[in-house]
């Protein structure tokens, strides 16, 4: 094999290599292929291989997917002219928003440091703001929905999705309540005691909130578990979901204690 042939071969990756380098599964690569988003090359023996163009396309797919876009929407963007430039522009906007949030968080921390240095105590509002903005950033209910959407599309049919939506009368109010309750859980979690009076009162309110939501049947519950499993296999999504799981674990401990005392 000539040096030129070696260089060309080095520019191509096998599916296993591609999956490992980009932190995705072989199943995900096949899914993108089946949806017409990614078309691998074929060797003379018929094996799939990914060259520079395919790798660039995979980057675009993953970047858009991590922004919470559905595969259908990703397909629309990739079908447009100069899709790589469009994806990079979307990434730049998202990173600019993150930078702004981080800048605001840094200001909060520096203000708190200055306050302590001057001998002042941090108020409850100061600590709550620090918890919400700096300790652990949570996606909102809407952001969480967008984040899980690509994974939900693999398991939930459009008919099932419509039926689930129809069961919730006031989705906007439910989302607002959920966001507020999660923020309160997060603050209580930082205090570290799920049996505290405040955590127990929160457990009562949380149980009342959850109790008004429709209970999914066994099949939907099974699909929801599959969605979370798929999402946790995606490194970027798993990092965000881990924050919710930490809050959820604390809320579960508090609720279990509340229920045991209530009996």
CORGIWO-V244328 format. One record per residue. N is the residue number from 0. RES is the residue in one small letter. PHI is phi in degrees with one decimal (NA if undefined). Layout:
n->N res->RES phi->PHI
n->N res->RES phi->PHI
This chain:
n->0 res->x phi->NA
n->1 res->x phi->-73.6
n->2 res->x phi->-60.0
n->3 res->x phi->-63.4
n->4 res->x phi->-65.1
n->5 res->x phi->-62.9
n->6 res->x phi->-65.5
n->7 res->x phi->-64.5
n->8 res->x phi->-63.9
n->9 res->x phi->-66.6
n->10 res->x phi->-83.9
n->11 res->x phi->-116.6
n->12 res->x phi->-119.1
n->13 res->x phi->-75.1
n->14 res->x phi->-52.6
n->15 res->x phi->-63.7
n->16 res->x phi->-67.8
n->17 res->x phi->-62.0
n->18 res->x phi->-60.5
n->19 res->x phi->-67.3
n->20 res->x phi->-67.8
n->21 res->x phi->-105.9
n->22 res->x phi->66.6
n->23 res->x phi->-122.5
n->24 res->x phi->-96.0
n->25 res->x phi->-60.5
n->26 res->x phi->-60.3
n->27 res->x phi->-65.8
n->28 res->x phi->-60.9
n->29 res->x phi->-66.9
n->30 res->x phi->-63.5
n->31 res->x phi->-61.8
n->32 res->x phi->-67.5
n->33 res->x phi->-66.1
n->34 res->x phi->-88.1
n->35 res->x phi->77.0
n->36 res->x phi->-87.8
n->37 res->x phi->-136.8
n->38 res->x phi->-119.3
n->39 res->x phi->-68.8
n->40 res->x phi->-80.2
n->41 res->x phi->-126.8
n->42 res->x phi->-77.9
n->43 res->x phi->-60.9
n->44 res->x phi->-84.4
n->45 res->x phi->93.5
n->46 res->x phi->-80.2
n->47 res->x phi->-70.4
n->48 res->x phi->-150.3
n->49 res->x phi->-121.2
n->50 res->x phi->-97.0
n->51 res->x phi->-53.9
n->52 res->x phi->-65.7
n->53 res->x phi->-70.1
n->54 res->x phi->-65.7
n->55 res->x phi->-62.7
n->56 res->x phi->-66.1
n->57 res->x phi->-63.4
n->58 res->x phi->-58.1
n->59 res->x phi->-63.5
n->60 res->x phi->-59.6
n->61 res->x phi->-66.9
n->62 res->x phi->-62.9
n->63 res->x phi->-70.1
n->64 res->x phi->-63.1
n->65 res->x phi->-73.1
n->66 res->x phi->-85.4
n->67 res->x phi->92.4
n->68 res->x phi->-77.7
n->69 res->x phi->-74.2
n->70 res->x phi->-63.5
n->71 res->x phi->-63.8
n->72 res->x phi->-67.0
n->73 res->x phi->-60.0
n->74 res->x phi->-59.8
n->75 res->x phi->-64.8
n->76 res->x phi->-67.1
n->77 res->x phi->-69.7
n->78 res->x phi->-79.4
n->79 res->x phi->-79.1
n->80 res->x phi->-70.1
n->81 res->x phi->51.4
n->82 res->x phi->-64.2
n->83 res->x phi->-62.3
n->84 res->x phi->-63.2
n->85 res->x phi->-65.3
n->86 res->x phi->-65.5
n->87 res->x phi->-62.2
n->88 res->x phi->-65.6
n->89 res->x phi->-64.5
n->90 res->x phi->-62.8
n->91 res->x phi->-61.5
n->92 res->x phi->-62.9
n->93 res->x phi->-64.2
n->94 res->x phi->-67.4
n->95 res->x phi->-64.9
n->96 res->x phi->-65.2
n->97 res->x phi->-64.6
n->98 res->x phi->-62.4
n->99 res->x phi->-63.5
n->100 res->x phi->-64.3
n->101 res->x phi->-66.2
n->102 res->x phi->-63.9
n->103 res->x phi->-64.4
n->104 res->x phi->-64.7
n->105 res->x phi->-63.4
n->106 res->x phi->-62.0
n->107 res->x phi->-61.9
n->108 res->x phi->-64.9
n->109 res->x phi->-64.7
n->110 res->x phi->-64.6
n->111 res->x phi->-64.9
n->112 res->x phi->-62.1
n->113 res->x phi->-64.8
n->114 res->x phi->-65.3
n->115 res->x phi->-65.2
n->116 res->x phi->-63.2
n->117 res->x phi->-87.0
n->118 res->x phi->91.3
n->119 res->x phi->-88.7
n->120 res->x phi->-91.7
n->121 res->x phi->-78.4
n->122 res->x phi->-80.0
n->123 res->x phi->-60.6
n->124 res->x phi->-62.7
n->125 res->x phi->-58.9
n->126 res->x phi->-67.6
n->127 res->x phi->-64.9
n->128 res->x phi->-63.5
n->129 res->x phi->-63.1
n->130 res->x phi->-64.7
n->131 res->x phi->-71.0
n->132 res->x phi->-99.1
n->133 res->x phi->-126.8
n->134 res->x phi->-71.8
n->135 res->x phi->-158.0
n->136 res->x phi->-80.9
n->137 res->x phi->-104.6
n->138 res->x phi->-65.5
n->139 res->x phi->-72.4
n->140 res->x phi->-59.1
n->141 res->x phi->-66.9
n->142 res->x phi->-65.7
n->143 res->x phi->-63.6
n->144 res->x phi->-61.8
n->145 res->x phi->-66.3
n->146 res->x phi->-67.4
n->147 res->x phi->-87.6
n->148 res->x phi->-54.7
n->149 res->x phi->-59.6
n->150 res->x phi->-80.1
n->151 res->x phi->-65.9
n->152 res->x phi->-62.7
n->153 res->x phi->-77.5
n->154 res->x phi->-122.1
n->155 res->x phi->-97.9
n->156 res->x phi->-76.7
n->157 res->x phi->-56.9
n->158 res->x phi->-67.1
n->159 res->x phi->-65.7
n->160 res->x phi->-62.1
n->161 res->x phi->-64.3
n->162 res->x phi->-66.2
n->163 res->x phi->-66.6
n->164 res->x phi->-63.6
n->165 res->x phi->-65.2
n->166 res->x phi->-78.3
n->167 res->x phi->-104.8
n->168 res->x phi->-66.7
n->169 res->x phi->-121.7
n->170 res->x phi->-64.7
n->171 res->x phi->-65.0
n->172 res->x phi->-67.5
n->173 res->x phi->-61.1
n->174 res->x phi->-63.7
n->175 res->x phi->-63.2
n->176 res->x phi->-62.3
n->177 res->x phi->-63.4
n->178 res->x phi->-60.8
n->179 res->x phi->-65.9
n->180 res->x phi->-66.2
n->181 res->x phi->-64.4
n->182 res->x phi->-64.2
n->183 res->x phi->-67.7
n->184 res->x phi->-60.3
n->185 res->x phi->-62.6
n->186 res->x phi->-63.4
n->187 res->x phi->-65.7
n->188 res->x phi->-61.1
n->189 res->x phi->-66.7
n->190 res->x phi->-75.3
n->191 res->x phi->87.7
n->192 res->x phi->-121.0
n->193 res->x phi->-71.9
n->194 res->x phi->-100.1
n->195 res->x phi->-64.3
n->196 res->x phi->-54.9
n->197 res->x phi->-65.1
n->198 res->x phi->-67.3
n->199 res->x phi->-71.4
n->200 res->x phi->-66.5
n->201 res->x phi->-64.7
n->202 res->x phi->-62.4
n->203 res->x phi->-63.5
n->204 res->x phi->-66.2
n->205 res->x phi->-63.9
n->206 res->x phi->-63.3
n->207 res->x phi->-65.7
n->208 res->x phi->-65.9
n->209 res->x phi->-63.6
n->210 res->x phi->-64.3
n->211 res->x phi->-88.0
n->212 res->x phi->-86.3
n->213 res->x phi->-64.9
n->214 res->x phi->-90.8
n->215 res->x phi->-69.2
n->216 res->x phi->-75.4
n->217 res->x phi->-60.2
n->218 res->x phi->-66.9
n->219 res->x phi->-67.1
n->220 res->x phi->-59.9
n->221 res->x phi->-63.5
n->222 res->x phi->-68.1
n->223 res->x phi->-62.9
n->224 res->x phi->-64.1
n->225 res->x phi->-65.7
n->226 res->x phi->-62.7
n->227 res->x phi->-63.2
n->228 res->x phi->-61.6
n->229 res->x phi->-63.0
n->230 res->x phi->-63.7
n->231 res->x phi->-72.3
n->232 res->x phi->-81.9
n->233 res->x phi->-98.3
n->234 res->x phi->-53.7
n->235 res->x phi->-66.3
n->236 res->x phi->-70.9
n->237 res->x phi->-59.5
n->238 res->x phi->-62.0
n->239 res->x phi->-73.7
n->240 res->x phi->-66.6
n->241 res->x phi->-59.7
n->242 res->x phi->-65.9
n->243 res->x phi->-68.6
n->244 res->x phi->-63.6
n->245 res->x phi->-65.0
n->246 res->x phi->-64.7
n->247 res->x phi->-61.3
n->248 res->x phi->-64.3
n->249 res->x phi->-66.0
n->250 res->x phi->-61.8
n->251 res->x phi->-65.0
n->252 res->x phi->-61.0
n->253 res->x phi->-64.6
n->254 res->x phi->-68.1
n->255 res->x phi->-62.7
n->256 res->x phi->-65.9
n->257 res->x phi->-59.8
n->258 res->x phi->-67.2
n->259 res->x phi->-67.4
n->260 res->x phi->-73.4
n->261 res->x phi->-63.6
n->262 res->x phi->-66.8
